Amino acid sequence: MATRIRLKRTGSRHQPHYRVVIMDGAKPRDGRSIEEIGYYNPRTEPPTIDLNEERALYWLEVGAQPTDTVRSLLKKSGVLKSFRQSSKAE
């Protein structure tokens, strides 16, 4: 099972909100997720990013691959930097 960290779209038409979720790579975008680890709202100024850093680090350590968009969100929130530092320490 290829686990991915990706966005799940919520909200109505023309008003998107996204949840950052852990899913099997073969599941559809809005399908059943394994775990929800955060929230992203691009419509606020500045965009709202709320992530559970502890769970995001856990899933990165066990091999979950983030999508390009989620990778940029992880980079902006500082999770990716702490993941790289922890992997260098080991």
Buried (B, 14 or more C-beta within 10 A) or exposed (E): EEBBBBBBEEEEEEEBBBBBBBBEEEBEEEEEBBBEBBBBBEEEEEEEBEBBBEBBBBBBEEEBBBBEEBBEBBEEBEBBEBBEEEEEEE
